[in-house]
Amino acid sequence: MTRTSRPVALVTGGATGVGRATAIRFAQQGHDVVVNFLGPEVDTAHETVQIIESLAVRAIPVQCDVSDNEQVVSMAAEIQKLFGRLDVLINCAGTTQFVDHADLDGLTESMWDRILAVNTKGPFLVSRACVDMLRADAGGSIVNVSSVAGISGFGSSIAYCASKGALNTMTKSLARALAPQVRVNAVCPGPIDSGWLRQGLTDEQMQSRVKSFPIPRLAQPDDIADTILFLASGTALTTGQLLVVDGGRTMG
């Protein structure tokens, strides 16, 4: 095992969207980066790795379904072997289904199981597998990518809202359990201009969602990456917090 001198960040769901923007942002700050992805994202994952490597840091792609504990443990072991450290964990991998909340029968059991497995169980499994590395030296940081859906109950499906609400609570629980060595926070974005959102909404529908916001625009992946970077390394006394980034939509 060779211990790298640079800090190391693991970004789950790092091939596209917010995950890619975050992986690049940490590379720009001098981190080596582990880009986690699912099999269908192999091409975009390697594109992300190439972008990161152009910034003169090391990047590796690791295929892993975060809802599968055996795969997660193997991923953590590979990081330990290749880098000998992990300083930042960004739990960004997520999934959903677009199902109208009134359509209770449309939200199938298999949809429930997959959404909760990826969005809630996944961050727990990855955090657990990586915690010893994160606790080493001066301690590390975990940032969970949640959603305002977990606060407002409004989102792509009831299961998605429930999964993110549970992730918000788990963020607070882990912050207590892992303190003081590891800080744990979550970012809660509003609607993000991404391929994922465009799978369920037209351009007109997306613009309609944000037109009444105090800042009436969709978030860009870079907006969320900026917040993740702040929570991970821009503050030393912040833990157990849910930072909403939604253009002011959920102001009380």
N, C-alpha and C positions, 0 to 999 in steps of 0.2 A: 504494500500500500504506500502510495506517495501522497503526502499531505500538501495540498496546494497552498500557496501563500496568499492567494486572493480569496475573498469571501465567496461563498457559493449559495446560489438561490435555486430552489426547486419550484417550478411553476406547473401545477397540474392544469390540464387543458390548455397547454401553452402553444399550440400550433396555430391558432387563429384568434381573431377578435381581441377581447380584453387580455386574454392569456398571452397572445403574441406581443401586443403593445407593452405588457408588463415585463415580459422576458427581455425585450429590447431595451426597455428603460433601465433594468438592473444591469444589463451588459454595458450600457453607456456610463453607469456609475462604477464600473470596474469589477463587477461580479462575474465569475464563471456561472453558467446557467445550465440547469437540467430541464429540458423541454419534454414534459410528459404528454402523451397523445394516445388516442385509440387507433386501431388498425386502419380504418378508412381515411384517417388524416395523415397517413404516412408521407405523402408528397408535400403537403403544406408544412408538416413538422420539419422536414429536411430543408425546405425553403427558409423557415424561421431560423434554423441552426446556421445556415449559410449567412444570413443577415447578421446574426450575432457574432459569428467568427470574423466577419469583416471589421468588427470593432476591436479586434486584437485581444479578445478573451476566448476562453475555451467554452464550447457548448457541446452537449450530447443529447440526442433524442432517446427517450425511453418509452417504449410501448407498454402500457399498463392500464387495465380497467380498475379505477380507484375503488370500485365497489367489491372487488375480489381481494380478500385479505392475503392470500398466497402470493398474488401478483404484486401487491403493495409491499409486502415484506421483501420480496426479491428486488424490487426497485430500490428500497432503502439500502439493502446490502450492496447493490451495485454502486450507489453513490458513495458509501463508506469505502468501498474498494478503490474507486477511481479518484476520489478527491480527499478522502480522509476527514471530511468535515461537512457540515451544513449549517448555514447561518440564518437563512430565511426560507420559510415555506409559505407559498401562496396557493391556497386551495381555491382554484379557479374553475376546475372541471364542473360542468353542470349540464342538465338536460331538462326538457319540459315537453309537454304536449299542449296544443292550443285547443281547449275544450271550454265552451261556454259554461259559466258557473251554474246556471240553471239546469244544464243538461246533466243531471246526476248519473243517469245510466250511460252517458257517453264517456264517462271517466272510468275506464275498466280497471280491474284489479291488477292486471299486468302493468298498466300505466302507473298506478300508484306505487307498485313495488319498485319499478325501475327508477322513477323520479326520486323517491325517498332513498333508494340505495345509492344513487350517484350524489345527490345534493346534500344528504345528511350523514349517512353512514360513511361515505367516501372520505370526507374531511376528517372524521374521527379516526378511521383506519390509517390514513396517511400521517396524521399528527402522532398517533401512537407509535407507528413504526419508526418515525424520525426523531422522537423526543430526546433520546439519549444524545444524538448528535447536536441537536439544538441546545441542550443544556450545557454542553461543553464550553470551556473557556469562559468568556464573559456572558454567555447566554445568547439566545437567538430570539427570533420573532416569527409569529404565525399571523397571517392575514387571510381571513376567510372572505371570499367574494359572495356576498349574500344579495339581498334585493329589498327594495321598499315593499315588495309584495309580502314579505314576511312581517311587515309592520302594519300595513293597511288592509291586508286580505284581498287586495285587488291585483290580478295578474293573469297570466296565460291560462292557468287552471287552478282549481282548489288544491290539488295535490302539490303544485309548484309553490303556492303560497304557504302551505303547511310545511313543506320541506325547508323553506327559507326561514319561517318562524322558528322552527326547531333549531336550525343552524345558528340563529341569533342567540337563543338561549344557551346552546352548547358553547358558543364563543365565551360567554360569561362564566360558565362552569369551568372550562379549560383555563381561563385566565386565573381563576382562583387556584385550580389544581396544580398548575405549572409555575406559579409565581414562587420566588422572585426571579428565577433564572430565565424564564421564557415569557415574553409578553404575547398576548393573544387579543386581536381586535378583528372587526369586520367592517367592510365597506358595503353600503346598501345603495346601489345605483337605482335610479329611475330608468325609464326607457333608454336603451342604447341603440344607436344606429349601427346595426350589425346584420350579417346574413341570417343569424338566428331569428331575430325579430321579423325580418322580411319574409321568413317562411310562413308566418301566420298573419301578417298585416300588409295591406297595400300602403303605398306612399301617402295617400290621402288619409288613411286611418292613423298612420304614425304621426303625421303633422297635426291631426285633430286632437290627439292625446296630449300634446304639449302646448297647444296654442294659448291655453289659459294659465300656464305656469308663469311665475314672476320672471324667470329667464326662459323664454319660450322656444327652446330648441332641444332636440335629442342630444343626449350625451354621446361623445365620441369615445372610442376605446382609450385614447390617450388621456381623456379627462379622468377616467377611472384609474388608469395606470399611475397618474400623478398622485392620486390619493393613496393608493396602495404603497407607493414608495415612501410617502410621508409616514404612514402608520408603521411601516417596517423599519425605517432607519432615520426618519426625521424627527422623532420624538423618543425620549427615554423614560417618561413617566406615565405614558398612556397605555392602559390595558383594560380589557373587558368592555371596550366601547364599540358602539355601532355608529359609524359615521355615514350619514345620509348625503348622497350626491345626486340630487334630482331636480336641480333648477328651482328649488323652493316649493315644489308641489305639496309636500307634506308638512309645511309649516303649520303649527297649531293656531 
